[in-house]
Amino acid sequence: MFSDIGALELVTLVVLAVLVFGPDKLPKVIQDVSRFIRKVRDFSDSAKEDIRSELGPDFKDFEFEDLNPKTFLRKQLEQNEDLKELKELRGSFDLKKEMNEVADAVHGREPQPSAVNGTPVNGSAGAVTSANGTPDLLKKQDKPDAPERPPYDSDAT
């Protein structure tokens, strides 16, 4: 319950409790809070047992933590043995390449060749390269030829 509270936060809470309730009333407040927490736990345990008994014998091994979607998915994926195909499919799919191809098709451009290790394959236009053939990122690149602008339509704006 308090697993993410650090030492400094705990000391701050204790000092704040002493200042708010005073050293005289602090033991009584701690007893009241612990009694309340115990009642809440007993209530939740009895509610869980009531739900299990109402569900019947088919759900004896039912855990309420399984209702968490992350836990449910993790359990289902661990039990499924046919994930090898899914992993192979995931490894063969390159989202960036697919998005570039779609963007090129939408804009009516020819598909660009793939880059190898971040360097253009054909030495694309505008790329400034150094003597060893790698792109020089510090020098300003030439602007590519601007495509012809579409006609201006004042009624459309």
C-alpha positions as CSV (number, residue, x, y, z in Angstrom):
1,M,0.0,0.0,0.0
2,F,2.8,2.5,0.9
3,S,5.5,1.0,-1.3
4,D,6.3,4.2,-3.2
5,I,6.7,6.4,-0.1
6,G,10.3,7.3,0.5
7,A,12.1,7.8,3.8
8,L,11.9,11.6,3.6
9,E,8.2,11.5,2.7
10,L,7.5,9.3,5.7
11,V,9.4,11.6,8.1
12,T,7.5,14.5,6.7
13,L,4.2,12.7,7.3
14,V,5.1,11.9,10.9
15,V,6.2,15.5,11.7
16,L,3.0,16.8,10.1
17,A,0.9,14.3,12.1
18,V,2.6,15.4,15.3
19,L,2.0,19.0,14.5
20,V,-1.7,18.5,13.5
21,F,-2.8,16.1,16.3
22,G,-0.2,16.8,18.9
23,P,1.8,14.3,20.9
24,D,-1.0,13.6,23.3
25,K,-3.7,12.6,20.8
26,L,-1.4,10.9,18.2
27,P,-1.5,7.4,19.8
28,K,-5.3,7.5,19.8
29,V,-5.4,8.7,16.2
30,I,-3.1,5.9,15.1
31,Q,-5.3,3.3,16.9
32,D,-8.4,4.7,15.2
33,V,-6.8,4.6,11.7
34,S,-5.5,1.1,12.2
35,R,-8.9,-0.1,13.4
36,F,-10.5,1.6,10.3
37,I,-8.1,-0.1,7.9
38,R,-8.7,-3.5,9.6
39,K,-12.5,-3.0,9.1
40,V,-12.1,-2.1,5.5
41,R,-9.9,-5.2,4.9
42,D,-12.4,-7.5,6.6
43,F,-15.3,-5.9,4.6
44,S,-13.4,-6.4,1.3
45,D,-12.4,-10.0,2.2
46,S,-16.0,-10.9,3.1
47,A,-17.3,-9.2,-0.2
48,K,-14.8,-11.3,-2.2
49,E,-15.9,-14.5,-0.5
50,D,-19.5,-13.6,-1.1
51,I,-18.8,-13.1,-4.8
52,R,-16.8,-16.3,-5.1
53,S,-19.6,-18.3,-3.4
54,E,-22.3,-16.7,-5.7
55,L,-20.2,-17.5,-8.8
56,G,-20.2,-21.2,-8.0
57,P,-17.6,-23.9,-8.2
58,D,-16.5,-23.1,-11.7
59,F,-14.8,-19.9,-10.4
60,K,-13.0,-21.2,-7.4
61,D,-9.6,-20.2,-8.7
62,F,-10.9,-16.8,-9.8
63,E,-8.6,-13.9,-8.7
64,F,-9.9,-10.3,-8.6
65,E,-6.5,-9.1,-9.9
66,D,-7.4,-10.8,-13.2
67,L,-9.9,-8.1,-13.8
68,N,-7.1,-5.7,-14.4
69,P,-6.7,-5.6,-18.2
70,K,-2.9,-5.7,-18.1
71,T,-2.9,-8.7,-15.9
72,F,-5.6,-10.4,-18.0
73,L,-3.7,-9.9,-21.3
74,R,-0.4,-11.0,-19.8
75,K,-1.9,-14.2,-18.6
76,Q,-3.6,-14.9,-21.9
77,L,-0.4,-14.2,-23.8
78,E,1.7,-16.5,-21.5
79,Q,-0.8,-19.3,-22.1
80,N,-0.9,-19.0,-25.9
81,E,1.8,-21.0,-27.7
82,D,1.0,-19.7,-31.2
83,L,2.8,-16.4,-30.7
84,K,5.8,-17.3,-32.8
85,E,4.0,-16.3,-36.0
86,L,2.9,-13.0,-34.5
87,K,6.5,-12.3,-33.4
88,E,7.8,-13.1,-36.9
89,L,5.2,-10.8,-38.5
90,R,6.0,-8.0,-36.1
91,G,9.7,-8.3,-36.9
92,S,9.1,-8.2,-40.6
93,F,6.9,-5.1,-40.6
94,D,8.7,-1.7,-40.9
95,L,6.2,1.0,-40.0
96,K,8.5,3.9,-41.0
97,K,9.1,2.4,-44.5
98,E,5.4,1.8,-45.0
99,M,4.5,5.3,-43.9
100,N,7.1,6.8,-46.3
101,E,5.7,4.7,-49.2
102,V,2.1,5.9,-48.4
103,A,3.3,9.5,-48.2
104,D,5.1,9.2,-51.5
105,A,2.0,7.7,-53.2
106,V,-0.2,10.5,-51.8
107,H,2.1,13.2,-53.0
108,G,2.6,11.6,-56.4
109,R,6.4,11.2,-55.9
110,E,8.5,8.3,-56.9
111,P,9.4,6.0,-54.0
112,Q,12.8,7.0,-52.5
113,P,15.4,4.2,-52.2
114,S,16.1,3.0,-48.7
115,A,18.9,4.5,-46.7
116,V,21.7,2.3,-45.4
117,N,23.1,3.3,-42.0
118,G,21.5,6.8,-42.3
119,T,23.4,7.6,-45.6
120,P,21.5,8.1,-48.8
121,V,21.9,5.3,-51.4
122,N,22.1,7.5,-54.5
123,G,23.6,10.5,-52.9
124,S,20.2,12.3,-53.0
125,A,20.0,15.8,-54.2
126,G,20.9,18.4,-51.7
127,A,22.9,16.2,-49.4
128,V,26.3,17.6,-48.5
129,T,28.9,14.9,-48.1
130,S,32.4,15.1,-46.7
131,A,35.6,13.6,-48.2
132,N,34.9,10.2,-46.7
133,G,31.4,10.0,-48.2
134,T,29.4,10.5,-45.0
135,P,26.9,13.3,-44.8
136,D,28.3,16.5,-43.3
137,L,25.6,17.7,-41.0
138,L,27.3,21.0,-40.1
139,K,27.2,22.4,-43.7
140,K,24.0,23.9,-45.1
141,Q,22.4,21.7,-47.6
142,D,21.2,22.9,-51.1
143,K,17.5,23.5,-51.3
144,P,15.7,20.9,-53.5
145,D,13.9,22.2,-56.5
146,A,10.5,23.6,-55.4
147,P,7.6,21.9,-57.1
148,E,5.2,24.1,-59.0
149,R,2.7,25.8,-56.7
150,P,-0.9,25.0,-57.3
151,P,-3.1,27.9,-58.5
152,Y,-4.4,30.2,-55.8
153,D,-8.1,30.0,-55.3
154,S,-9.5,32.9,-53.3
155,D,-12.9,31.4,-53.0
156,A,-11.5,28.3,-51.3
157,T,-9.9,30.3,-48.5
